[in-house]
Amino acid sequence: SRRRKRIVMGSGWLGGLLRRTFAAMSTHTGPMPDTKTDGTPYPVVKTDEQWRAELTPAEYAVLRQAGTERAFVGEYTDTKTQGTYSCRACDAVLFTSDTKFDSHCGWPSFWSPLAGDAVELIEDRSLGMKRVEVRCSSCGSHLGHVFEGEGYGTPTDQRYCINSISIRLAPVDDGA
């Protein structure tokens, strides 16, 4: 019920932030599948209960229910730190800072994943439009969407628009 949700999420500014975060649109109504679109299992498979225990509610909502965090609030949107970005759910390396660019769209943007098979691309026709969903190819978690032909001066003419909450940055060790 609405009253129960308010109690669980709290009141005040933090409760409001949590309610807005969980109000993000989701393209899935249940847990993410355990198999890729070709029917092969993901290398990392866990039960829904295991995912819920390991992820925060906000991480779970995006990674395992294909939600979207609000624009311009993610921790990596504007970072210039050199390093590698891994899946927050399974730690698979996905992107490097060398392919990150400023798209000013509100989410971290990359012009290419680390390797061709680091991510899985899936046609997404939710919300009345055709998009391409980006999932981690190791665990199937939702990362964001990829767009092309937008005119960015990148080598691939693609923008992997990734939720900050879906990834974790491992900064390059500068030896200091």
C-alpha positions, 0 to 999 in steps of 0.5 A, a space after each residue: 500500500 502507499 502508506 507502507 511504501 512511505 514507511 519503508 522508504 522513509 520521509 523527508 528528502 531521503 525518502 523523496 529521493 528514494 521514491 523518485 529513484 524507484 519511480 524510474 521506468 522499467 522495461 521488465 516486469 520480473 527478474 532478468 532472464 538466466 539465458 542469453 537471447 540465443 539460449 545459452 546460459 550466462 556465465 554468472 547465474 544467481 537466484 533472484 533472492 541472491 541478487 536482492 541480497 547482494 545489491 542495494 534496492 536501487 542497484 537491483 531496480 536498475 540492474 535486475 529490473 532494467 530500470 533507469 536512474 535519473 539523469 545527471 545524478 550518477 556518480 560517473 556522469 562527469 568523472 574524468 578519472 582514468 580506469 576501467 568500468 566493471 559490472 556492479 553486479 558481477 565485476 566483469 570488465 565492460 568499458 575503459 575511460 579511454 572510450 568515455 566521452 562527454 555527451 551531456 545526456 545525463 549518463 556516462 557515455 562510451 563509444 565502445 565496450 572494452 571487447 566486442 563480447 563484453 556486452 550483449 545488445 538486445 532490441 528493446 521495443 518498450 515505451 513505444 519506441 525501438 531502442 537497443 538495450 545493453 546488458 552485461 554478457 557475463 550476468 545479463 544485468 541491464 546496463 543502459 542503451 546504445 544509440 547511433 547516428 547522433 553525430 557525436 565525433 566518435 570513431 564508432 558513431 555510437 553512444 553507449 548510454 550507461 547507468 552509473 549505478 550499473 557500473 563500478 570504476 577501478 581507477 588506474 594505479 598511478 604508482 603513487 
